[in-house]
């Protein structure tokens, strides 16, 4: 096994800043999850974050997956890296929570699902490339809408979330990064900012405002009230995610921001390590039993402050090189792939 070396293009601050904001939202969402149902303020923030943070996160992943399939060659080694890291991540979480590895090792209902999904999406890039943007987006959207008829909500190999979020990956895959920079400068996106504020405001005013479609945002819940109503719910959830994503792209600064850029550059290590910390807090300490966490003001401040501190800690750990070497490792030499 060897580590491949490639010449990398200069990083664009806008993209690092967007990914930095998204990983903060991921961490905040995960850290509030154990108590958000019992804290009305956290519940509102949780619902708003989950409308869009993973769709945009997946879109950004697709945006920088152009090298997954190039010159007729699929990056099999990157697929293997995602799979291995996903299963290692899953095993560590199960060990911390005290759950037996089998059969749960193959049921990705928590954070490791994204790494397994990345392997699936990378494997799909040859097909996406052959289909082209119009057919590829159309088929991806139809697959995501139709998949609601299938019940794989146990997270088996992250198949349901892979299909559900496929249109977001495909959109990023087909879109040139320069288009995102152009969107950031487009003043018409202030309409999306206003619409996102209105949608968020309805949830702040009415705790049940999202109830009728919110089950669709996770991607793995089957349609329970009929196919057509399920498709309608899914389309509403996707529309809300699109509005919030455009708003965030418009609002995120395009100039370098040291801490934000660092988070964006080290997204993978933050994504993996923070969830292990939260699992330890949940299952190995009495932290989430503290009554103060249910207080709308102090509980919310504690969770948000803790989340940001964990973001900073995970980004500061000197493990970026280790993660990069693992993800760029050559598991199968190119000679072996040609046989």
ZIFENCOR-V990893 format. One record per pair of residues at least 24 apart in sequence whose ideal C-beta (glycine too) atoms are under 7 Angstrom apart, sorted by sequence separation. I is the first residue (numbers start at 1). J is the second residue. If there is no record, write none. Layout:
i=I j=J
i=I j=J
//
This chain:
i=25 j=49
i=29 j=53
i=213 j=237
i=86 j=112
i=89 j=115
i=140 j=166
i=141 j=167
i=26 j=53
i=140 j=167
i=25 j=53
i=86 j=115
i=85 j=115
i=86 j=116
i=137 j=167
i=140 j=170
i=22 j=53
i=26 j=57
i=82 j=115
i=83 j=116
i=86 j=119
i=137 j=170
i=277 j=310
i=22 j=56
i=136 j=170
i=137 j=171
i=22 j=57
i=82 j=118
i=83 j=119
i=274 j=310
i=82 j=119
i=137 j=174
i=274 j=311
i=22 j=60
i=136 j=174
i=79 j=119
i=82 j=122
i=274 j=314
i=19 j=60
i=116 j=157
i=117 j=158
i=121 j=162
i=133 j=174
i=199 j=240
i=270 j=311
i=273 j=314
i=18 j=60
i=113 j=155
i=116 j=158
i=120 j=162
i=128 j=170
i=79 j=122
i=78 j=122
i=79 j=123
i=117 j=161
i=199 j=243
i=270 j=314
i=273 j=317
i=109 j=154
i=113 j=158
i=117 j=162
i=128 j=173
i=269 j=314
i=270 j=315
i=109 j=155
i=75 j=122
i=107 j=154
i=108 j=155
i=196 j=243
i=107 j=155
i=113 j=161
i=117 j=165
i=121 j=169
i=125 j=173
i=195 j=243
i=196 j=244
i=263 j=311
i=269 j=317
i=107 j=156
i=108 j=157
i=266 j=315
i=106 j=156
i=108 j=158
i=269 j=319
i=74 j=125
i=106 j=157
i=192 j=243
i=196 j=247
i=269 j=320
i=74 j=126
i=263 j=315
i=262 j=315
i=68 j=122
i=165 j=219
i=192 j=246
i=193 j=247
i=266 j=320
i=269 j=323
i=164 j=219
i=192 j=247
i=268 j=323
i=65 j=121
i=69 j=125
i=164 j=220
i=61 j=118
i=65 j=122
i=68 j=125
i=69 j=126
i=189 j=246
i=193 j=250
i=161 j=219
i=189 j=247
i=192 j=250
i=193 j=251
i=160 j=219
i=161 j=220
i=65 j=125
i=69 j=129
i=160 j=220
i=189 j=249
i=190 j=250
i=189 j=250
i=183 j=246
i=155 j=220
i=184 j=249
i=183 j=249
i=184 j=250
i=153 j=220
i=152 j=220
i=153 j=221
i=153 j=222
i=180 j=249
i=184 j=254
i=151 j=222
i=150 j=222
i=149 j=222
i=148 j=222
i=149 j=223
i=148 j=223
i=149 j=227
i=30 j=111
i=148 j=230
i=148 j=231
i=145 j=231
i=148 j=234
i=145 j=234
i=62 j=168
i=58 j=165
i=62 j=169
i=61 j=169
i=62 j=170
i=65 j=173
i=59 j=168
i=62 j=171
i=63 j=172
i=55 j=165
i=58 j=168
i=62 j=172
i=54 j=165
i=58 j=169
i=61 j=172
i=62 j=173
i=59 j=171
i=60 j=172
i=63 j=175
i=55 j=168
i=59 j=172
i=63 j=177
i=63 j=180
i=48 j=200
i=48 j=203
i=47 j=203
i=44 j=203
i=44 j=204
i=111 j=271
i=15 j=177
i=47 j=210
i=43 j=207
i=111 j=275
i=51 j=217
i=14 j=181
i=40 j=207
i=47 j=214
i=50 j=217
i=14 j=184
i=96 j=276
i=93 j=275
i=97 j=279
i=89 j=272
i=93 j=276
i=96 j=279
i=92 j=276
i=96 j=280
i=98 j=283
i=55 j=241
i=59 j=245
i=93 j=279
i=97 j=283
i=96 j=283
i=52 j=240
i=96 j=284
i=51 j=240
i=52 j=241
i=56 j=245
i=51 j=241
i=55 j=245
i=52 j=244
i=56 j=248
i=51 j=244
i=52 j=245
i=21 j=248
i=18 j=248
i=18 j=249
i=21 j=252
i=18 j=252
i=17 j=252
i=17 j=253
i=14 j=252
i=21 j=260
i=24 j=263
i=14 j=254
i=17 j=257
i=20 j=260
i=23 j=263
i=13 j=254
i=20 j=261
i=85 j=326
i=13 j=255
i=13 j=256
i=17 j=260
i=20 j=263
i=27 j=270
i=17 j=261
i=20 j=264
i=23 j=267
i=30 j=274
i=16 j=261
i=19 j=264
i=26 j=271
i=30 j=275
i=81 j=326
i=81 j=327
i=17 j=264
i=23 j=270
i=27 j=274
i=31 j=278
i=13 j=261
i=16 j=264
i=19 j=267
i=23 j=271
i=30 j=278
i=34 j=282
i=81 j=329
i=15 j=264
i=16 j=265
i=78 j=327
i=80 j=331
i=77 j=329
i=35 j=288
i=77 j=330
i=11 j=265
i=34 j=288
i=39 j=293
i=77 j=331
i=39 j=294
i=41 j=296
i=77 j=332
i=38 j=294
i=40 j=296
i=76 j=332
i=39 j=296
i=42 j=299
i=35 j=293
i=42 j=300
i=35 j=294
i=41 j=300
i=39 j=299
i=39 j=300
i=42 j=303
i=76 j=337
i=35 j=299
i=32 j=303
i=31 j=303
i=31 j=306
i=28 j=304
i=31 j=307
i=28 j=307
i=27 j=307
i=27 j=310
i=24 j=308
i=27 j=311
i=24 j=311
i=23 j=311
i=3 j=325
i=4 j=328
i=3 j=328
i=3 j=329
i=4 j=330
i=3 j=330
i=1 j=329
i=2 j=330
i=1 j=330
i=1 j=331
//
